[in-house]
Amino acid sequence: ALEDPYLVPGLMGHKNFTSSAIALTLPIIVLGRSRQKWPSWLADAALWLGVLAVLLAQTRSIWLGGAVALGVGVALGWRPAKNVRYGLLGGLALAGLLALSGPVQKRVMDPANLQIRQIFWNHSFQMHSEHPLTGVGPGQWRIYFPKYGLEGMNPSVAEVRPHNDFIWVLSEMGYVGLGLFLAFFITVVFHAVKDYRKDPTDLESVTWIAILLLVGIYAFFEFPLERAAFWAPFMVMVGLHSRGGL
């Protein structure tokens, strides 16, 4: 993992699949621990192993989403239990050690992936400018992409989406699709904020806001819409929350 996390085998194949699915469970583990739904030692072990796996996978969008979700959770009043604090502090210490590792530091700070994403996004906006209302059609991004040039691309990678779900929906389904997609997120966020205002001490509402932040930030740099290991559990969580609680 330290040398090249892409070469580490996992049940879900690509390391980003695994790290995103694990990251989605971490807020639920914290919530379950606070409700004493299972032994605290089991929850602590799952939390520590999850944090360790996410850090070793070195998925930057998950790191960013997790950091923002954690910061907002604390700002909204979440105070972790002692063992959870130890796990988080251990995670921060491990992150610091990883940052000191030459190969990890070089990989995490490498701007190449972001530069390629800028190419994806620019091409996507060109697609949208030509088909603003309904987009180029579902699944057609990969067909239209070469039309705008392949300069700066990695020739060994065949990309089929722009690594940004919001831009992906905009380019393939236009303003109509993006409006519906954003309406879904806005509705869920509205109810989460409403629940928090109703009872700021309710850890579930804070947990749900943290999950939404994680999903939103991750979707801005990756493509969770195409990852069933991430999107399917998230939609189950939305359904459970809408029915009265996780």
PANU-458905 format. One record per residue (C-alpha): residue number from 1; x, y, z. Coordinates in pm, whole numbers, plus 50000, padded with zeros to 5 digits. Example, Ala and Ser with C-alpha at 12.3 -4.5 7.8 and 13.67 -1.06 7.14 Angstrom:
REM PANU-458905
node k 1; u 51230; v 49550; w 50780
node k 2; u 51367; v 49894; w 50714
This chain:
REM PANU-458905
node k 1; u 50000; v 50000; w 50000
node k 2; u 50284; v 50241; w 50076
node k 3; u 50458; v 50176; w 49746
node k 4; u 50151; v 50161; w 49522
node k 5; u 49798; v 50120; w 49665
node k 6; u 49663; v 50035; w 49318
node k 7; u 49846; v 49701; w 49334
node k 8; u 49691; v 49590; w 49664
node k 9; u 49424; v 49324; w 49600
node k 10; u 49083; v 49368; w 49762
node k 11; u 48736; v 49220; w 49760
node k 12; u 48608; v 49511; w 49553
node k 13; u 48901; v 49529; w 49314
node k 14; u 49006; v 49891; w 49261
node k 15; u 49129; v 50051; w 49582
node k 16; u 48900; v 50353; w 49537
node k 17; u 48596; v 50122; w 49535
node k 18; u 48706; v 49972; w 49865
node k 19; u 48804; v 50296; w 50041
node k 20; u 48482; v 50476; w 49943
node k 21; u 48262; v 50188; w 50062
node k 22; u 48449; v 50168; w 50392
node k 23; u 48438; v 50546; w 50443
node k 24; u 48060; v 50542; w 50404
node k 25; u 48029; v 50301; w 50698
node k 26; u 48244; v 50497; w 50944
node k 27; u 47977; v 50754; w 51048
node k 28; u 47728; v 50467; w 51093
node k 29; u 47975; v 50283; w 51315
node k 30; u 48012; v 50594; w 51533
node k 31; u 47633; v 50630; w 51551
node k 32; u 47584; v 50263; w 51638
node k 33; u 47851; v 50281; w 51907
node k 34; u 47681; v 50578; w 52070
node k 35; u 47354; v 50380; w 52083
node k 36; u 47532; v 50073; w 52221
node k 37; u 47386; v 49855; w 51948
node k 38; u 47689; v 49629; w 51962
node k 39; u 47989; v 49581; w 52196
node k 40; u 48205; v 49892; w 52212
node k 41; u 48522; v 49691; w 52152
node k 42; u 48378; v 49561; w 51824
node k 43; u 48276; v 49909; w 51712
node k 44; u 48617; v 50048; w 51809
node k 45; u 48798; v 49773; w 51617
node k 46; u 48582; v 49831; w 51308
node k 47; u 48638; v 50207; w 51331
node k 48; u 49015; v 50180; w 51371
node k 49; u 49050; v 49926; w 51090
node k 50; u 48826; v 50139; w 50867
node k 51; u 49028; v 50454; w 50927
node k 52; u 49350; v 50259; w 50868
node k 53; u 49220; v 50116; w 50540
node k 54; u 49101; v 50456; w 50415
node k 55; u 49435; v 50616; w 50495
node k 56; u 49640; v 50340; w 50332
node k 57; u 49422; v 50348; w 50019
node k 58; u 49528; v 50713; w 49965
node k 59; u 49210; v 50823; w 49788
node k 60; u 49239; v 51199; w 49813
node k 61; u 48871; v 51279; w 49755
node k 62; u 48779; v 51047; w 50044
node k 63; u 49043; v 51208; w 50265
node k 64; u 48904; v 51552; w 50183
node k 65; u 48540; v 51449; w 50228
node k 66; u 48617; v 51272; w 50554
node k 67; u 48807; v 51569; w 50694
node k 68; u 48525; v 51813; w 50606
node k 69; u 48258; v 51577; w 50743
node k 70; u 48453; v 51533; w 51067
node k 71; u 48510; v 51906; w 51108
node k 72; u 48145; v 51992; w 51046
node k 73; u 48033; v 51715; w 51281
node k 74; u 48245; v 51857; w 51562
node k 75; u 48123; v 52210; w 51483
node k 76; u 47762; v 52088; w 51508
node k 77; u 47822; v 51945; w 51853
node k 78; u 47946; v 51591; w 51807
node k 79; u 48186; v 51490; w 52084
node k 80; u 48349; v 51151; w 52030
node k 81; u 48385; v 50899; w 52311
node k 82; u 48730; v 50847; w 52460
node k 83; u 48816; v 50538; w 52255
node k 84; u 48687; v 50704; w 51939
node k 85; u 48908; v 51004; w 52012
node k 86; u 49205; v 50770; w 52048
node k 87; u 49120; v 50614; w 51712
node k 88; u 49092; v 50954; w 51543
node k 89; u 49417; v 51075; w 51697
node k 90; u 49586; v 50754; w 51585
node k 91; u 49450; v 50815; w 51236
node k 92; u 49588; v 51167; w 51234
node k 93; u 49925; v 51037; w 51353
node k 94; u 49925; v 50776; w 51077
node k 95; u 49830; v 51040; w 50821
node k 96; u 50128; v 51244; w 50939
node k 97; u 50360; v 50945; w 50901
node k 98; u 50223; v 50874; w 50555
node k 99; u 50283; v 51237; w 50460
node k 100; u 50650; v 51190; w 50553
node k 101; u 50686; v 50887; w 50327
node k 102; u 50854; v 50979; w 49998
node k 103; u 50643; v 50760; w 49764
node k 104; u 50318; v 50853; w 49938
node k 105; u 50403; v 51223; w 49945
node k 106; u 50490; v 51220; w 49577
node k 107; u 50170; v 51036; w 49483
node k 108; u 49934; v 51243; w 49698
node k 109; u 50083; v 51574; w 49585
node k 110; u 50104; v 51474; w 49218
node k 111; u 49878; v 51717; w 49024
node k 112; u 49855; v 51491; w 48716
node k 113; u 49516; v 51341; w 48809
node k 114; u 49365; v 51683; w 48867
node k 115; u 49506; v 51809; w 48539
node k 116; u 49348; v 51518; w 48353
node k 117; u 49019; v 51584; w 48531
node k 118; u 49032; v 51942; w 48409
node k 119; u 49048; v 51804; w 48054
node k 120; u 48746; v 51582; w 48127
node k 121; u 48551; v 51872; w 48274
node k 122; u 48636; v 52115; w 47993
node k 123; u 48527; v 51862; w 47732
node k 124; u 48210; v 51795; w 47929
node k 125; u 48121; v 52164; w 47935
node k 126; u 48176; v 52177; w 47558
node k 127; u 47935; v 51886; w 47518
node k 128; u 47682; v 52067; w 47734
node k 129; u 47718; v 52393; w 47541
node k 130; u 47617; v 52206; w 47224
node k 131; u 47329; v 52017; w 47392
node k 132; u 47227; v 52236; w 47688
node k 133; u 46873; v 52117; w 47757
node k 134; u 46886; v 51738; w 47741
node k 135; u 47260; v 51667; w 47704
node k 136; u 47429; v 51423; w 47469
node k 137; u 47229; v 51129; w 47606
node k 138; u 47286; v 50863; w 47875
node k 139; u 47606; v 50667; w 47813
node k 140; u 47714; v 50893; w 47529
node k 141; u 47991; v 51083; w 47710
node k 142; u 48250; v 50827; w 47601
node k 143; u 48136; v 50862; w 47240
node k 144; u 48153; v 51241; w 47228
node k 145; u 48471; v 51283; w 47436
node k 146; u 48730; v 51215; w 47159
node k 147; u 48567; v 51478; w 46939
node k 148; u 48720; v 51755; w 47153
node k 149; u 49076; v 51621; w 47148
node k 150; u 49286; v 51376; w 47347
node k 151; u 49588; v 51596; w 47419
node k 152; u 49718; v 51543; w 47772
node k 153; u 49540; v 51211; w 47814
node k 154; u 49699; v 50890; w 47937
node k 155; u 49689; v 50659; w 47633
node k 156; u 49664; v 50348; w 47852
node k 157; u 49339; v 50463; w 48014
node k 158; u 49003; v 50444; w 47837
node k 159; u 48782; v 50692; w 48021
node k 160; u 48404; v 50667; w 48004
node k 161; u 48304; v 50941; w 48252
node k 162; u 48440; v 51282; w 48363
node k 163; u 48519; v 51191; w 48728
node k 164; u 48254; v 51432; w 48855
node k 165; u 47899; v 51306; w 48886
node k 166; u 47743; v 51653; w 48869
node k 167; u 47925; v 51741; w 48546
node k 168; u 47858; v 51390; w 48416
node k 169; u 47482; v 51431; w 48462
node k 170; u 47497; v 51780; w 48312
node k 171; u 47681; v 51667; w 47999
node k 172; u 47471; v 51355; w 47937
node k 173; u 47129; v 51479; w 48052
node k 174; u 47156; v 51858; w 48035
node k 175; u 46980; v 52107; w 48257
node k 176; u 46682; v 51875; w 48295
node k 177; u 46884; v 51586; w 48436
node k 178; u 47105; v 51804; w 48653
node k 179; u 46799; v 51981; w 48793
node k 180; u 46645; v 51649; w 48898
node k 181; u 46977; v 51525; w 49039
node k 182; u 47028; v 51842; w 49243
node k 183; u 46664; v 51836; w 49356
node k 184; u 46727; v 51496; w 49512
node k 185; u 47032; v 51620; w 49705
node k 186; u 46865; v 51947; w 49805
node k 187; u 46562; v 51761; w 49940
node k 188; u 46775; v 51524; w 50147
node k 189; u 46991; v 51809; w 50279
node k 190; u 46682; v 52014; w 50364
node k 191; u 46537; v 51735; w 50577
node k 192; u 46873; v 51668; w 50745
node k 193; u 46911; v 52034; w 50844
node k 194; u 46546; v 52046; w 50955
node k 195; u 46598; v 51743; w 51182
node k 196; u 46913; v 51899; w 51328
node k 197; u 46737; v 52227; w 51405
node k 198; u 46456; v 52035; w 51571
node k 199; u 46699; v 51861; w 51807
node k 200; u 47069; v 51967; w 51789
node k 201; u 47159; v 51698; w 52043
node k 202; u 47040; v 51418; w 51814
node k 203; u 47354; v 51243; w 51689
node k 204; u 47168; v 51087; w 51397
node k 205; u 47102; v 51421; w 51228
node k 206; u 47470; v 51515; w 51269
node k 207; u 47571; v 51174; w 51133
node k 208; u 47344; v 51219; w 50833
node k 209; u 47484; v 51565; w 50755
node k 210; u 47835; v 51418; w 50773
node k 211; u 47738; v 51140; w 50530
node k 212; u 47591; v 51390; w 50284
node k 213; u 47907; v 51600; w 50294
node k 214; u 48121; v 51292; w 50233
node k 215; u 47905; v 51181; w 49939
node k 216; u 47886; v 51530; w 49787
node k 217; u 48261; v 51593; w 49800
node k 218; u 48342; v 51245; w 49676
node k 219; u 48099; v 51287; w 49384
node k 220; u 48275; v 51609; w 49286
node k 221; u 48600; v 51424; w 49204
node k 222; u 48492; v 51065; w 49138
node k 223; u 48190; v 50876; w 49006
node k 224; u 47995; v 50711; w 49293
node k 225; u 47687; v 50696; w 49067
node k 226; u 47859; v 50409; w 48885
node k 227; u 47984; v 50234; w 49199
node k 228; u 47718; v 50006; w 49343
node k 229; u 47936; v 49931; w 49645
node k 230; u 47898; v 50298; w 49740
node k 231; u 47576; v 50426; w 49583
node k 232; u 47350; v 50131; w 49671
node k 233; u 47420; v 50150; w 50048
node k 234; u 47385; v 50528; w 50033
node k 235; u 47039; v 50500; w 49876
node k 236; u 46941; v 50243; w 50140
node k 237; u 47049; v 50496; w 50405
node k 238; u 46837; v 50764; w 50236
node k 239; u 46537; v 50531; w 50245
node k 240; u 46590; v 50439; w 50610
node k 241; u 46633; v 50802; w 50709
node k 242; u 46319; v 50904; w 50523
node k 243; u 46124; v 50637; w 50713
node k 244; u 46225; v 50776; w 51049
node k 245; u 46583; v 50689; w 51126
node k 246; u 46897; v 50497; w 51042
